[in-house]
Amino acid sequence: MPSSNPVALDRESAISMALQVLREANDFIGFIDAYGTTIQFYCDESGEIWVEIPYPSEHGSYGKHISREEVEYFIKELPDIFTNESIPDGEFVAW
C-alpha cells in the first residue's frame, strides 16, 4: 500500500503484515502513530532488519538493526506513541 493512503491496523495485523512483507533485501514497511511519527522497518542485504524513526529536520534517523525473528516481539512492545525510547539501544545516524 502506498504511504499516501495509510490504513489503520490493530497490533496483530501490523505484526502479520510486517512478517509477510519483510522477506527479502529492500523490503520495507512503516507505521505511523496518532501524532504522525513514523517507524519503519527495512530488510537490508544481510537479511537483518533496520528499524528507525526518521527525523528529517535533523537530517537523520534514530535506529538499530534487529533480526527478522525479533520483528514480532519488537512490534508487540511498541508504545502507542513513537519516540527514541521506542528503539532501545538505538543510535542516531545522519543521512
C-alpha positions as CSV (number, residue, x, y, z in Angstrom):
1,M,0.0,0.0,0.0
2,P,1.3,3.4,-0.8
3,S,2.3,5.7,2.1
4,S,-0.1,8.3,0.7
5,N,-3.0,6.0,1.6
6,P,-2.4,4.7,5.1
7,V,-4.7,2.1,6.7
8,A,-5.5,1.7,10.4
9,L,-4.3,-1.6,11.8
10,D,-4.5,-3.3,15.1
11,R,-1.2,-4.6,16.6
12,E,-1.7,-8.2,15.5
13,S,-2.5,-7.2,11.9
14,A,0.6,-4.9,11.9
15,I,2.8,-7.9,13.0
16,S,1.3,-10.2,10.4
17,M,1.7,-7.7,7.7
18,A,5.3,-6.9,8.7
19,L,6.2,-10.6,8.7
20,Q,4.7,-11.1,5.3
21,V,6.5,-8.0,3.8
22,L,10.0,-8.3,5.4
23,R,11.3,-11.3,3.5
24,E,14.0,-10.2,1.1
25,A,16.6,-7.4,0.7
26,N,15.0,-4.0,0.2
27,D,11.6,-5.0,1.6
28,F,10.1,-2.2,3.6
29,I,7.2,-1.4,5.8
30,G,6.3,1.6,8.0
31,F,3.8,2.5,10.7
32,I,2.6,5.9,11.7
33,D,1.4,6.8,15.3
34,A,-1.5,9.2,16.1
35,Y,0.9,12.2,16.0
36,G,2.3,11.4,12.6
37,T,5.6,10.0,13.7
38,T,6.8,7.1,11.5
39,I,8.7,4.0,12.5
40,Q,10.0,2.0,9.6
41,F,11.4,-1.4,9.0
42,Y,13.8,-2.2,6.2
43,C,15.3,-5.6,5.2
44,D,18.9,-5.0,4.3
45,E,21.2,-7.1,2.1
46,S,22.4,-9.1,5.1
47,G,18.9,-10.2,6.0
48,E,18.8,-8.0,9.1
49,I,16.1,-5.5,9.7
50,W,16.9,-1.9,10.2
51,V,14.3,-0.3,12.3
52,E,14.3,3.5,12.6
53,I,12.4,6.7,13.3
54,P,13.4,9.3,10.7
55,Y,14.0,12.9,11.8
56,P,14.1,14.9,8.6
57,S,14.5,18.2,10.4
58,E,17.7,16.7,11.9
59,H,18.8,15.1,8.7
60,G,19.0,11.6,10.1
61,S,17.3,8.7,11.8
62,Y,17.3,7.1,15.2
63,G,17.5,3.3,14.8
64,K,19.2,-0.1,15.1
65,H,19.4,-3.5,13.5
66,I,17.3,-6.4,14.7
67,S,16.9,-9.9,13.4
68,R,13.8,-10.9,11.4
69,E,12.9,-13.2,14.4
70,E,12.8,-10.1,16.6
71,V,10.2,-8.2,14.5
72,E,7.2,-9.7,16.1
73,Y,8.3,-9.0,19.6
74,F,9.5,-5.6,18.7
75,I,6.1,-4.5,17.3
76,K,4.3,-6.1,20.2
77,E,6.3,-3.9,22.6
78,L,5.9,-0.7,20.6
79,P,4.2,2.1,22.6
80,D,1.3,3.9,21.0
81,I,3.4,7.0,20.6
82,F,6.8,6.5,18.8
83,T,9.9,8.2,20.4
84,N,13.6,7.4,20.6
85,E,12.8,5.3,23.6
86,S,10.7,3.1,21.3
87,I,14.0,1.7,19.9
88,P,16.1,0.6,22.9
89,D,19.8,0.8,22.3
90,G,19.2,2.7,19.1
91,E,21.6,5.4,17.8
92,F,21.3,8.5,15.7
93,V,22.6,8.0,12.1
94,A,23.0,11.1,9.9
95,W,21.9,11.0,6.3
